[in-house]
Amino acid sequence: MSDTPMSNLAASFGARPARPPQLALRGIAVALAFFGWWLSFDLFRVAGGAVATNPLLAMQCGDDGAGPSACSAVISSPAGYILLGPGFRLPVSALGMAYFAFVGAWYLFVGPTSRRGVWWHALVLLVVGIGLTNSILLTRYMAVELKQWCIGCVAAHAANALIAAVTILSWPRRVKDRSAEPLHPTGSLACATLAAGAALFCLNFILAILLVTNSTAARTAQAYRAIVEDPQFAMWNYQRSPQVEIPLREDDPISGASDAVHTLVVFVDFQCTACREANRVVGDVLDRSPGALRVVYKHFPMDPLCNSAFKQGGHALACRAAYAAEAARAVGGSVSFNKMRKLLYERQERLAGMDFVKFAEEIGLSPPRFEEALQAAAARVAADVALGQELGIKTLPALYLDGRRLEHWRSAKTWDALLGRAASQPSE
C-alpha cells in the first residue's frame, strides 16, 4: 500500500521508531513553540490596547506602560510594527504568532528527521535561523536603541533561541549504513506538514490583519462619534443647514408646550429603530426643559405601500402603524396620538400580527370610531409623505428645529447648546 499524508502523519506519532533523545527534543520544541505563540498572541493583544491574559505580561505590562519593562514603549516603537501600506501598521508580534505556529506544526507532525531526510531538517533549520536572526536584531534594538525592555518580548525571543538550540541538537547524526536507516519524513509527510505549517502561518497573519482592521475601524468610529456628539460641531452643522418652510396644520399632533418658543418637526416611521431612539431623546429633552420646546409629528413610513420613495424593501408594517397613529389622533387628538405613539414604539419588535384596534381599546378609544378613522387615515399620511419627499428626506429620523435640519441629536449637551442658541433666534 502506498503512503498517504494522513497515514504518514499517524505514523509520525508512534509507528516510527525513535530514540528517546529525539522524542524529548521534539516535545520540548512543541512546548516552546506553543509558549512563544501564546506570548506573541498576548503581545499582539496588548499592542491593540487589550489587557494581557498571560501572567508574565499581566505582571510586567501595566495599563500605562510605565512599569519596569516599559512594554508600551517597546511595542509602540518603530521596530514594533510592520508597515503594510500607507497608514496601515501590523504589530510585529503577528509575525511571531505566524512563525511559532509554523515551527510548532513541523515539530508536532514530523520532529527530528533521520539522516536520509536531512535536507528537510536543513530547510527547517533555515527557517528557524531567519527567525533567530530577527530575534537577535529586535533584542539588540531594545538594548541599544530604546534602552528599555519588554519582558514578554524577551521571553518570546528566548523561546525562539531555545527552539534554535533544539533544532541544532536535532541535526541527524551520520550512520554507517544509511540504507538500513528508516526514511523520516517521507516526501508526502514532509510536504503535507509544510503545507499545514504554511496554512497556519497565513491564517495567523490574515487573522491579525483582520483584527487590526476591525480595531482601526472601531477607533475611527469612536473618534467620529466624539466629533458629531460635540455640541460645538452640532451647532456648526445645524447653523449651516438651509432654512426650510414646513407647513403645519392646526390639528397636527404635538407634545410639549403649544406656545413654546422653539418648534421641532419630527418625521417618523414606527418601525425605524433610530426613530425610536430619537423619540426617547426628544422625550428626555421635554422633561428636562419643560415649556421650551413644541414637538410636531409628521409621518414618513419607509414602506412602499404608502411611500413611493421606497420601491421595495423597507418596513412592511410602517404604513399601517402610521394609519393607526393617525386614526388615534383623529379620534382623540394629540393626547391619544401620543399614547398610540408610545405603544407602537414599545412594541416595535412585535408589530407583525398585532391588532391595532386592540391598541385603540387599550388607550381608551372607541373601537368603532377608531376603525372608521382608520379608513380615512391614508390621505393624511400621504400628505405628510409628499411633504417629506419635497424636503428631500432620504433617511430617518428627520428632525427640523426651527426650520433647520438637525442631523446630530443624540447628545443632551447638544440640545442644551442648540436650545440656548435658538433662544435668541426663535422660529419665524
N, C-alpha and C positions, 0 to 999 in steps of 0.2 A: 504494500500500500504506500502511495506517495505521501510525503509530508504535506500538511496544510498549515497555514499560520496558526489556527486555533490549536491543533494538536501539538505544534511546537511550543506554543505558549504554555499549554498544560505541562508539557514535558519539562519546561524550564523550572517548574516549581518542585519537582521531586523525582521525575523519571531519570534525569541526568545525574550520574554520579558526580559528586562534588567534594572537594577536600574541605574539612572544617574551616580552615582559614578563609577560603573563598566565600563560604556561606556567611561567616562572621562579617567580612568586609562588605558583602552585598547588603546585609541587614543594616550595618552602620550607615552605608551610603543612602539607603532608602530613608532611614530616620533623619539623617542630616538634611536631605532634600525636602522632606516634609517640614522640618523645623525652619529651614530657610524660606520655604514658600509661605509659611504662616507668618513669619516676621515681615516678609515683603508685603503680604496682604494687609497686615495691620499698619505698616508704614504708609501704604497707599491710602488707607482709610484716614490716617492722621493727616496726610497731605491734603485730603479733602475736607478737613475740619471735624471729622468724627472723633469719638473717644476710643482709645485703644482697648482691645479686649485681651491682648497679651499682657500677662502680669509684669513682664520685664519692661515693656513700653509704658504701661499704665503707671508704673512706679517712677520711671525716669523722665517721661514726657508730660509735663504739666499742661494745662489748658492754655497758659500764656507763653509756653515755650521758654520760660526764663529759668528752668531748672538747671542742675549741674551739667546735663548733657546737651542743653540748648538744641533740642530736637527740631523745633520750628525753624531756627536759623539755618540748620543744615538742610532740612527738607525743602525749604523755600529758596535755597541758594541757586545760582545759575546751573550748577552741576546736578542739582536735584531734579531737573526736568529735561525731557526730550522735546525739542521743537518739531512738531509735525506739520505745521503750516502757520500762516500769519495769524498770530493771536491765539493759537491752539497749542498748549503745552501739556505733555503727559508726564506724570511723576515717574522718575527712573525706577522706582520700586515696582512699576508694572512690568518692566523688562525683567526684574528679578523674579517676579511671580512666574512669568513665562519660562525663564531659564530653569528654575528649580523644578517646574513641572516636567520639562523635557528630560532633565537628568534623572529625576525620580522614576519616570516611566522606563527609562533604559535599565536602571538597576533593578527595578521591580520585576520586569519581564525577562531580562537577559542576565544581568550581573557580569561578573568576570568571565572572560572568554577563554577558550583553550588556545594553545599555540597556533593551531590551524586557523583559528578565527581572529588572529592578532590584528588584522587590518581593520576589523570592526572596532576593536578596542582602541586602535590608533585614532580612528575618527572621533570616538567619544572623548579621548584624551585631548584632541584638538579643540573640541567644543568647550571642555572644562578649562583648557588653557586660556581660551579667549575670555571666558567668564572670570578666571582668576586675575588676568591682566586688568580687566575692568575694575575688579575689587581693589587691586593694588592702587590704581590711579585714583579711585574715589577716596580710599583711605588716606592717600597722600594729600589729596585736596583738603580733607578735613584737618590734617595735621599742619600743613604748610600754609595754605591759603586762608582757611577760615579760623584756624586755631580754636576750634570748638568741636565737641564730639557728640555724635548721636549714638547712644548706646545700642539702640535697635539696629542701626546701620552697621555698626562694628560687629555685632553678633551675627548678622546675616553674612558679612564678609568673612568672618571667622568660620562659619559653617561651610562656606564655599571653599575656603582654604583646606579644610579637613576633607571635603569631597575630593579636591585635587590630590591630596595625600593618599586617600583611599584608591583613587584611580591609578596613581603611580605604583602603589604597592600591589595592585591587582594585575599589573602587567604580566602576561603569561610567561613562565619560565621555559627555557629550552628543554626539550626532551630528546632522549636518544633515538627513539623510534616514533617519528611524527605520524606515521601511517597507522600505528596502533592506538593513537590517542583519538578519542571521540571528537567529532567536529561540533563545536559550540561557539556561536549560534549557527544554525543553518541559515542559508541565504533568505529563506522565506520568513523565518522568525526575526532575523535582523531587520529586514525590510518592513515587516509588519510593525515592529516596535518603533522603528524610526518614523514610520507614518503616524503611529499613535502619538509619539512624542511631539512631532511637528504639529499635529492637530491640537494637542493640549497647549503647545506654545502659542499658536494662533488664537485659540479660544480664549486664553488668559489675556492676550494682548487686545483682542477685539472687545472682550468684556470690560477691560479697563477703559478703553476709548468710549464705550457707551456710557459707563458710569461717569466719566469726566464730562461728557457731553450733557448728560442729564443734570449734573451738578451745576455746570455753567448756565444751562437754561434756567434752573431754579434760582440761581443768584441774579440772573438778568431779570427774571420775573419779579423777584423781591425788590430789586432796585427800581423797576418800573412802577411797582405799587407804591413804593416810598415817594416817588415823584408825583404820581397822579393823586395821591392822598394828601399831598402837601397843600394846605389852604391857599398859599400864595399862587401855586400853579393853577389850582382850581379857579381862583379869582381871575387870573390872566386868561385862561381858556374860556371862561364864561363871558368875560368882557369883549373878547374878540368874536364871539358868536353874533351873527346878524340878528337884528330885532325883527320879529315877525308879528303879524296881526293874527290873533287866534279868536275868531268869533265865539262868544259864549252865549248860551241860552239862559233865560231866567230860571228855567227849571232843571238846569244841569245839576247832577248830583255833586254835592260838596261835603267836605269835612273841614273842621276848623272854624274860625270866626268869619262870618259872612261879610263883615265890614273891615277885614284885615287890610293892612297897607300893601302887603305882598300877595301875589296870586301865583300859585303853582298849578299848571295844567299837566296832567299825567295821562298819557296814552297807555292803556294796559291790555294785557292778554292774561286771562286767569289760569292758563296752563303754562305760562312763562315763569320759570324759577327765579330769574333775575327780577321779574316784576314783583314776585312775592317778597324778595329781599328788599326791593325799593319800597314796597308797601310798609314793611316793618320799620325801615329807616325813617320814612316820612312820618309814620306814627310817633316815633320817638321824638322827632323834631316838634311835632304838635304838642306833645306832652311837656317838652322842655321849654317851649316858647309859646304858651297859650296866648291867643289873640294876635300873634304876629303874622300868621300865615293862613291863607284860604287855599284849599286844595280842590281843584275841579277835575273830575274824572271824565275821560273820553275813551271810547273803545277802538282798539286796533288789533283784532284777533289775527294771529298768523295761521290762518286756516283758509284754504281755497274755497270753502263753502260760502264765505261772505267777503273774502278779500282777494281780489284779482291779482294783487301783487305777489301772491304765493300760488303758483300754478299747480304745484304738487308738494307733498310732504307737509311740513308744518305741524300744527296742533289740531288733531282731529276733532276735539270737543270744544275748542276755543270759541267758536261762533255760538254754539248752543249755550255755553256758560255765559257769554255776553248777553244773549237774549234773556236768560234767567235774571241776570243782574238788572237789565233794563226794565224787565217786567216788574221786578220788585220796586224799582224807582217809580214806575208809572202808577202802581197801586199805593205805595206808602211813602213816596218822596225820598229825600236823601237819607233819612233815618233807616228806612227799610233797605235801600241800596247798600248802605254801609254794613248792615247786618249780613246781607247776602254776600257782599264782597269778602267779609271776614270768613264766612263759611266756605266759600269757594277756594280761598287761599289755604285755609286749614286742611281741606280735604282734596287738595290739588292732585295728589297721587292716586286718589280713589274715585275720580270723577266718572270713569267708564262704568256704565250701567247704573249710575245714580239717577234717581227720580227727582228732578228739580222742583216738582210740585210739593214733594215732602219737605224739601228745603224751605219752601214758602210757608208751609204749615209750621215748621219749626221756629220761624222768626215771627209768627203771629199773623200771617196774611191769609186772606180768604182764598182757598184753592180755586173756586170758580172764577173769581176776579183775576187771580194770577194767571190762570190758563187763558183767559180772554186777552189779557195784556200781552201774554207771551206770543200770541198770534200776530200782534201789531209791532213787536219789538224789532223786527228785522229792518224796517225802514230807518229807524233811529240809529241803529248800529251802522247801517250802510252809509248814512250821512257822516258819521264820525270817521269811518274808514276812508271815505272820499277826502275828508279834510286832512287826514294823516298822509294820504298819498300826495296831496297837493303840497304839503310841507316837506315832502321828500323823505319821510321816515322809512328807514331800512332795517333798523334794529330796535329792540325794546329792552327795557322801558325807555320811553321818550318823555323826558321831563323838561318843561319850559317854565322857568322862573321869570316872572315879569316880562314875558315875551322873548326871552333868550334861551336857547337850548343849553341845558345843564348836563354835561357828559359825566362829570365826576361828582357823584352824590353820596358816596358811602360813608365818608368821614364826618363825625359830629363837629369837628373843628372847622371843616369846610363850610358846613351850614351856618355855624356861628359867624364866620367871616363874611359869607355871602349875604346873610340877612342883615348883618351890621352895616355892610357896604350899601345894600339896597335901601336902608333906612333913609338915606339922603337922596335916593333916586327911586321914588315909588313908581308903581306901574302906571302907565298912561291910560 
